[in-house]
Each structure stands twice: as C-alpha cells, then as structure tokens.
Amino acid sequence: MSYTYNVKQEILDNDMITDIEKKSELAAIFLSKNAFYEDRIELRLENLPLAKRVYKFIKDVSSLKIEIRYSISKRLGEHNVYIIVVPRQKGYRDFIEQLKSFNEKLILASEEILKGFIRGIFLSCGYIKDPQKEYALDFFMDNEEAAERFYNILQAKDKKVFKTLKRNKPLVYLRNSEDIMDIMVLIGSIQSFFKYEEMTMIKDLKNKTIREMNWEVANETKTLNTGNNQIKMIKYIDKEMGLSSLSSVLEEIAYVRLKNPESSLQELAEIIGISKSGVRNRFRRIEEIYNNLIKNEIEE
C-alpha cells in the first residue's frame, strides 16, 4: 500500500468528530471535486471507504435522500467509480447554503471548521510522499476556486505553500517537513505523524553526519593539497639555490614541512612553537621566492 493510503486510512477509521467538522469536511470534498451542480450534488469517487464516509456524514448532518450508484471506468485500468447524488428536495437549499457558507474568513475563525475543511481536501485530493524519499504534500484540485481558497487558508496559517498548474489541474503543495507535520496533526493522522517525525529525525541526523564527514574529507584534502604545493616549492628552491641560502627561519619551516608532508599549518606551528599565522607568513615568503625563481627561468 502507498504511504498516502496508510495516512488516509488512519483518518477514515475515525469518524468520531463533531457535526460542524463533518459539514466543513463535506464542503471541502464537494468543492474540490466540482460536485456542486444547479439542481444536485453529484460526487464521483474511486475510493470506497471515502464514499461510505461521505454517505454517512450526509446522513449524520441532514435528513436528505441520497442516491448511490457506481460505474466501471477503464481509464488507467479498470476500476469502480462510486457516485453519490443528492438531488434537489425539501431541505436541499438549506443544506447547500450551510456548506457554501464556509468561506475563508469563517474557516480561519474556527479551529473545528479548519480541521474539517483541510481534512476533506486531503481525503479527496491529497497525496503525501514517504519522508524517506522526499518531503512533499500535494493537493490536485478539480477547480481553481477550491485551489485559491485552500492556498489562501494555508498562507494565512503561515505555511510555506505554493500553487501552480500540473497536468492542466491546479496544484497546491508544501515541501517543508514541519508544515507537513502540522497538517498531519490538524487532520487527525496522529500515528502517521509520529512515524513521519521519527523518519524526519533519522533522515536529518543522517544528512548532518554526511555533511560533517564531507567537511572533514574536504579539510583533509585541502591540507594535503596545501602540503603538496609547499613541498613542490621547497624542492624547487632546493634544486635551484639550495635551502641553506634561505634565512634561518625559512630554512627551518622548509625542513619541518619536508618531514611532515601531511600535517596542517596548526600542527606545524605546534612543532616549531610559533603561531599559525607565523607559519603562514613564512610559507608566503617561500612562495614569493619560488615565484621569482620561476619568473627568472621564463625570462632567460
């Protein structure tokens, strides 16, 4: 089973929520799936547990008659499509007005409505990736109005949310692990949240360890390269004019480097008993002598 399936299944197993949450969840599902028509609500779902949940919630919060049927779709492989229809009838207008009253202001003003609305969007069109692979939570909407409202709500809750078009559908998405975990807690996938958090911590620790190892390797490589360049200059000076022709301090650092090719500047400084900057200055003077010898050789 996919990671998304497991997260949604945890939510679907819990229907012990308030009536106001049920209404806002229904409103989000109908809106994101373009289920509102002039004379009816018609919702098409491929997920049977979600279809059962929608049917139950309509029954819980209204006394409306509901029609249920299904068809077989052969798009991307044969599978059932469950169709829930609420036709125009007595009480229908009040029910529709209640669902359509959940605007951005009302949703943000109530924690219950917010939970239900975001849960409904996730159940109808949300996809969450396994954190071992990447941090990603995507919402593929069936209409721009739903995408814009959902995007504005998440922005108002200070989430790093983005919106674009993908496969000719509005896509609202998050890529920040903390924001994704906040959403998981809000919609009630608590067990999935703990597993996600654990995997995030393990992944972050592994990445930190790799960064530290790379940093150490880079430093060691830099030290080796520096030492090799200095030895090359010292040997060239020795061949051209002899190390004894150097000042006593430069001759000393030259011989210490030749005996300790892999040591860092700090380690050389401790051997001689001077500061690291003192060692650096001596090698700078050796480099000047080396460059002058190379320049004279080219001019000749």
C-alpha positions as CSV (number, residue, x, y, z in Angstrom):
1,M,0.0,0.0,0.0
2,S,1.1,3.6,-0.7
3,Y,2.2,6.0,2.0
4,T,-0.8,8.2,1.2
5,Y,-3.2,5.2,1.5
6,N,-1.9,4.4,5.1
7,V,-2.3,8.1,6.2
8,K,-5.8,8.4,4.8
9,Q,-6.8,5.0,6.2
10,E,-5.9,6.2,9.7
11,I,-8.2,9.3,9.2
12,L,-11.0,7.2,7.7
13,D,-11.0,4.9,10.6
14,N,-12.0,7.8,12.9
15,D,-15.4,9.3,12.3
16,M,-16.0,10.4,15.9
17,I,-15.9,14.1,15.1
18,T,-18.4,17.0,15.6
19,D,-21.2,17.8,13.2
20,I,-19.6,21.1,12.3
21,E,-16.4,19.3,11.3
22,K,-18.4,16.9,9.3
23,K,-20.1,19.7,7.4
24,S,-16.9,21.5,6.7
25,E,-15.3,18.3,5.6
26,L,-18.2,17.6,3.2
27,A,-18.0,21.2,1.9
28,A,-14.3,20.7,1.1
29,I,-14.8,17.4,-0.6
30,F,-17.7,18.7,-2.7
31,L,-15.8,21.9,-3.6
32,S,-12.5,20.2,-4.5
33,K,-14.3,17.6,-6.6
34,N,-16.6,20.0,-8.5
35,A,-19.6,18.2,-7.1
36,F,-22.0,21.3,-6.9
37,Y,-24.5,21.5,-9.7
38,E,-27.5,23.7,-10.2
39,D,-30.0,21.0,-9.3
40,R,-28.0,18.5,-7.3
41,I,-24.8,17.5,-5.6
42,E,-23.1,14.7,-7.6
43,L,-19.8,13.4,-6.2
44,R,-17.7,10.8,-8.1
45,L,-15.1,8.9,-6.1
46,E,-12.9,5.9,-6.7
47,N,-12.2,5.3,-3.0
48,L,-15.0,3.2,-1.5
49,P,-14.1,3.9,2.2
50,L,-14.3,7.7,1.5
51,A,-17.6,7.2,-0.4
52,K,-19.0,5.4,2.7
53,R,-17.7,8.2,4.9
54,V,-19.4,10.9,2.8
55,Y,-22.7,9.0,2.7
56,K,-22.6,8.5,6.5
57,F,-21.8,12.2,7.1
58,I,-24.6,13.4,4.9
59,K,-26.9,11.2,6.9
60,D,-25.5,12.4,10.2
61,V,-26.0,16.1,9.4
62,S,-29.2,16.1,7.3
63,S,-32.3,14.2,6.6
64,L,-31.9,14.4,2.8
65,K,-32.4,11.4,0.5
66,I,-29.2,10.2,-1.2
67,E,-28.8,8.2,-4.4
68,I,-25.9,5.7,-4.6
69,R,-24.7,4.1,-7.8
70,Y,-21.5,3.0,-9.4
71,S,-19.9,2.6,-12.8
72,I,-16.8,0.9,-14.1
73,S,-14.1,3.2,-15.5
74,K,-11.5,1.8,-17.9
75,R,-9.3,4.9,-17.7
76,L,-5.8,3.9,-16.5
77,G,-7.1,0.4,-15.8
78,E,-10.5,-1.0,-14.9
79,H,-11.9,0.2,-11.6
80,N,-15.1,1.1,-9.9
81,V,-16.4,4.7,-9.6
82,Y,-18.8,5.4,-6.8
83,I,-21.4,8.1,-7.5
84,I,-23.2,9.9,-4.6
85,V,-26.1,12.1,-5.7
86,V,-28.1,14.4,-3.5
87,P,-31.0,15.7,-5.7
88,R,-33.0,18.9,-5.2
89,Q,-35.6,18.2,-2.5
90,K,-37.1,19.7,0.7
91,G,-34.2,20.9,2.9
92,Y,-31.8,20.8,0.0
93,R,-31.4,24.6,-0.3
94,D,-30.6,25.0,3.4
95,F,-28.1,22.2,3.2
96,I,-26.3,23.8,0.2
97,E,-26.3,27.2,1.9
98,Q,-24.7,25.7,5.0
99,L,-22.0,24.1,3.0
100,K,-21.3,27.1,0.8
101,S,-21.1,29.4,3.9
102,F,-17.7,28.0,4.8
103,N,-15.7,30.9,3.2
104,E,-12.1,31.7,4.1
105,K,-13.0,34.1,7.0
106,L,-15.3,31.5,8.6
107,I,-12.8,28.7,8.2
108,L,-10.0,30.6,9.7
109,A,-12.1,31.8,12.6
110,S,-12.9,28.3,13.9
111,E,-10.5,25.5,14.7
112,E,-13.2,22.9,14.2
113,I,-14.2,24.2,10.8
114,L,-10.5,24.5,9.8
115,K,-9.8,20.9,10.8
116,G,-12.8,19.6,8.9
117,F,-12.1,21.6,5.8
118,I,-8.4,20.7,5.5
119,R,-9.2,17.0,6.3
120,G,-11.8,17.0,3.5
121,I,-9.3,18.5,1.0
122,F,-6.7,15.9,1.9
123,L,-9.1,12.9,1.7
124,S,-10.4,14.0,-1.7
125,C,-7.2,15.1,-3.5
126,G,-4.2,15.0,-1.1
127,Y,-1.0,12.9,-1.8
128,I,1.8,12.7,0.8
129,K,5.1,11.1,-0.1
130,D,7.2,8.8,2.1
131,P,9.6,11.1,4.0
132,Q,12.4,8.6,3.3
133,K,12.2,9.8,-0.3
134,E,11.3,13.5,0.0
135,Y,9.2,15.9,1.9
136,A,6.1,16.6,-0.2
137,L,2.4,17.1,0.3
138,D,0.4,17.7,-2.9
139,F,-3.3,18.7,-3.5
140,F,-4.6,18.2,-7.0
141,M,-7.8,20.2,-7.3
142,D,-10.6,19.9,-9.9
143,N,-11.2,23.7,-9.9
144,E,-9.4,27.0,-9.5
145,E,-11.8,28.3,-6.8
146,A,-11.0,25.5,-4.4
147,A,-7.3,25.8,-5.1
148,E,-7.3,29.5,-4.5
149,R,-9.3,29.3,-1.3
150,F,-7.2,26.5,0.1
151,Y,-3.9,28.3,-0.8
152,N,-5.1,31.4,0.9
153,I,-6.1,29.5,4.0
154,L,-2.7,27.8,4.3
155,Q,-0.9,31.1,3.7
156,A,-2.9,32.7,6.5
157,K,-1.8,29.9,8.8
158,D,1.9,30.9,8.0
159,K,2.6,27.7,5.9
160,K,5.2,27.8,3.1
161,V,2.7,26.9,0.5
162,F,2.9,27.1,-3.3
163,K,0.4,26.9,-6.2
164,T,0.8,26.0,-9.8
165,L,-0.8,24.1,-12.7
166,K,0.2,20.5,-13.4
167,R,-1.5,18.2,-15.9
168,N,-3.9,21.0,-16.5
169,K,-5.1,20.9,-12.9
170,P,-4.5,23.5,-10.1
171,L,-1.9,22.1,-7.7
172,V,-1.4,23.4,-4.2
173,Y,1.7,21.9,-2.5
174,L,4.1,22.0,0.5
175,R,7.7,21.0,0.7
176,N,8.6,21.9,4.3
177,S,8.6,18.9,6.7
178,E,7.4,21.0,9.7
179,D,4.5,22.4,7.8
180,I,3.6,18.9,6.5
181,M,3.6,17.5,10.1
182,D,1.5,20.4,11.3
183,I,-1.1,19.5,8.7
184,M,-1.0,15.8,9.7
185,V,-1.7,16.7,13.3
186,L,-4.5,19.1,12.3
187,I,-6.3,16.5,10.2
188,G,-6.0,13.8,12.9
189,S,-3.4,11.4,11.5
190,I,-1.5,11.3,14.8
191,Q,0.1,7.8,14.5
192,S,1.3,8.7,11.0
193,F,2.6,12.0,12.4
194,F,4.8,10.2,15.0
195,K,6.2,7.9,12.3
196,Y,6.8,10.8,10.0
197,E,8.6,12.8,12.7
198,E,10.8,9.8,13.6
199,M,11.8,9.3,10.0
200,T,12.5,13.0,9.6
201,M,14.8,13.0,12.7
202,I,16.6,9.9,11.4
203,K,17.0,11.5,7.9
204,D,18.2,14.8,9.3
205,L,20.7,13.1,11.6
206,K,22.0,11.0,8.7
207,N,22.3,14.2,6.5
208,K,24.1,16.0,9.3
209,T,26.6,13.1,9.7
210,I,27.2,13.0,5.9
211,R,27.8,16.8,5.9
212,E,30.3,16.5,8.7
213,M,32.1,13.7,7.0
214,N,32.2,15.6,3.8
215,W,33.5,18.7,5.6
216,E,36.3,16.6,7.3
217,V,37.2,15.0,4.0
218,A,37.3,18.4,2.3
219,N,39.5,19.8,5.0
220,E,41.9,16.8,4.9
221,T,42.0,17.1,1.1
222,K,42.7,20.8,1.4
223,T,45.5,20.1,3.9
224,L,47.1,17.5,1.7
225,N,46.9,19.8,-1.4
226,T,48.4,22.7,0.6
227,G,51.2,20.4,1.9
228,N,52.0,19.0,-1.6
229,N,52.2,22.5,-3.1
230,Q,54.5,23.7,-0.4
231,I,56.8,20.7,-0.8
232,K,56.9,21.2,-4.5
233,M,58.0,24.8,-4.0
234,I,60.6,23.8,-1.3
235,K,62.1,21.1,-3.6
236,Y,62.3,23.6,-6.5
237,I,64.1,26.2,-4.3
238,D,66.5,23.5,-3.0
239,K,67.3,22.4,-6.6
240,E,67.9,26.0,-7.9
241,M,69.6,27.7,-5.0
242,G,69.8,25.3,-2.0
243,L,67.8,25.6,1.2
244,S,70.8,26.8,3.1
245,S,70.6,30.0,1.1
246,L,67.3,30.8,2.9
247,S,67.1,32.7,6.1
248,S,67.3,30.5,9.2
249,V,63.5,30.8,9.9
250,L,62.6,29.9,6.3
251,E,65.1,27.0,6.2
252,E,63.6,25.7,9.5
253,I,60.0,25.7,8.2
254,A,61.1,24.2,4.9
255,Y,62.7,21.2,6.7
256,V,59.8,20.8,9.1
257,R,57.4,20.7,6.1
258,L,59.5,18.1,4.3
259,K,59.5,15.9,7.4
260,N,55.7,16.3,7.9
261,P,54.0,16.4,4.5
262,E,50.5,15.6,5.8
263,S,50.5,18.0,8.8
264,S,48.2,21.1,8.9
265,L,49.6,24.6,9.4
266,Q,48.4,24.4,13.0
267,E,50.3,21.2,13.6
268,L,53.5,22.7,12.1
269,A,53.1,25.7,14.3
270,E,52.9,23.5,17.4
271,I,56.1,21.6,16.3
272,I,58.1,24.8,15.8
273,G,56.5,26.7,18.7
274,I,55.0,29.7,16.9
275,S,51.6,30.8,15.9
276,K,49.6,29.5,12.9
277,S,49.8,33.0,11.3
278,G,53.6,32.9,11.8
279,V,53.8,29.6,9.8
280,R,51.5,31.1,7.1
281,N,53.7,34.2,6.8
282,R,56.8,32.0,6.4
283,F,55.3,30.0,3.6
284,R,54.1,33.2,1.9
285,R,57.7,34.3,1.8
286,I,58.8,30.9,0.5
287,E,56.1,31.2,-2.2
288,E,57.5,34.7,-3.2
289,I,61.0,33.2,-3.6
290,Y,59.6,30.3,-5.7
291,N,57.6,32.7,-7.9
292,N,60.7,34.9,-8.5
293,L,62.8,31.8,-9.5
294,I,60.1,30.7,-11.9
295,K,59.8,34.2,-13.4
296,N,63.6,34.4,-13.9
297,E,63.7,31.0,-15.5
298,I,61.0,32.1,-18.0
299,E,62.8,35.3,-18.8
300,E,66.0,33.5,-19.5
